[in-house]
């Protein structure tokens, strides 16, 4: 890998996940979670000292856990840590090691809420650090290369796995175990981390951090938003349960391109009568939901082309600043 000029300083935050996992042996690529052993950021950098060849990488302490445990409290702590690290004038960028289960949600949330201009790149792995075929080392090294690059500035939070650079808004996990799991279904990756150079091909147009209207640093909690999954014969009882649990918003993962069952439609009406904002996404995995006459007359907002889990995040953040349907529609057209 070619590095020209002096090496830049990059911080590495390790939050755990597969890349930090130590399995039962070199051939354990599936059951490694049963050992409960996770390496922290300092240990991962010591395991792969080659990362120092592409930048001056320093460890930033954080809890190492499976990404199924990460959520609002951890995101708030990450924001605080990133802002603390960004105060260093010598720092060129930040890399976050993360489990792939919820990686896309952390990346998108940070891309909507961070107030620092430094590049932030989230990396993970499909195979543990102890595996003979681990992808963790190269993903980390390539993530550092991207975070240290001038081209990464102004693109929001990025995701790097399998030599591909993706925008946080667009990328999603598409396979349980394959190495090419992270894809941007509608638009493709932004570029590639090749051995000779970083090859960039496009930029995202939607607004990203730090130029966003959301400031969560003073919030104790986010408005509750749940996801209702549509399937043949669904009676919508989940929608009623979410309302009873205190949901302020509900995202429907509907039939493509934006339908629910008749019973769900009735439950949606009841939810709206209780003051809950209802949004239509789809379970299809790609494509936007058009604002049809049927949805408009039903008072249902559309999620554009965001998948349900990301629509949930943006709706929750939108509800921190407004409950007006037109304003929420504007927000979904902006981010």
Secondary structure, 3 states (H helix, E strand, C coil): CCCCCCCCEEEEEECECHHHECCCCCCCCCCHHHHCCECCHHHHHHHCHHHHHCCEEEEECCCCECHHHCCHHHHHHHHHHHHHHHCCCCEEEEEEECCCCCHHHHHHHHHHHCCCCCEEEEECCCCCCCCCCCCHHHHHHHHHHHHCCHHHCCCCCEEEECCEEEECCCCEECCCCCCCCEECCCCCCCEEECCCCEEECCCCCCCCCCCCCCCCCCCCCCCCEEEEECCCCCCCHHHHHHHHCCCCEEEEEEECCCECCHHHHHHHHHHHHCCCEEEEEECCCCCCCCCCHHHHHCCCEECCCCCHHHHHHHHHHHCCCCCCHHHHHHHHHHC
